[in-house]
């Protein structure tokens, strides 16, 4: 049985969010495709905002679970 691939936009957002929460630069975006890169940057911006608001560690992960669901 084949596994269904996850949505690449959701995956890019999640990875961008994790990069933003951990304080990485937006220049560290590994994505080349413009649409997918935009999703990564959207996730990065939201992650940085949560980092600045103090939502790091478990509280940030809980928010990520609600965003990607």
N, C-alpha and C positions, 0 to 999 in steps of 0.2 A: 504494500500500500504506500503510495506516495504521500509525502507530507506537503500540505498546502503552504506555499510561500507567504510570508507575512508581507503586508503592504510596505513598499519601500519608502513611502512618504512618512508613514507612522514610525518606521524604524529610524529614519533620518532625524525626525523630530526628537525621538527618545534619546538618541545618541548625542544630539546637540544639547538637549536639556542636561544630560549628565555632564557634558563638558562645561556647560555654563555654571552648574552648581559647584563643580570642583574648581572653578576659577580659571579655567583655560581661556586662552585668547581665541577670538573668532577667526583669526588667521590660521588656526589649526584645523579648519574644516577640510576633511579629506575628500569631499564630494566635488565632482566636476560638472555634473549635469545641472543646468540652471534651476529647473523646478525643484529638484531634490535638494539642491544647495539652499534654496530659499526656505524650505521646511527645516533644514538643519539649523539655519540662522534664526528662524522663529523659535525653535526649541532652545537655542543658546541664549537668546534674549530673555526668555521666560526663566530659564535656569539662573541667569545672572541676577535677575530681579529677585528671585527667591533667595539666592545667596546673600544679597544685600539686606534682605528682610530677616535673615537669620534662620531660614528654613534649610538647614543642612543636616546631614545624617538621616535618621529615620523619618523625620517629618518631611523632608524633601522626597524621599522614596515613596511615601504614602501619597503625596500629591501626584507624583508621576504615575502611579498606578491608577489614579482616578482620571488623569488626563488621557491616557492611552486606551482606556476601556471604552 
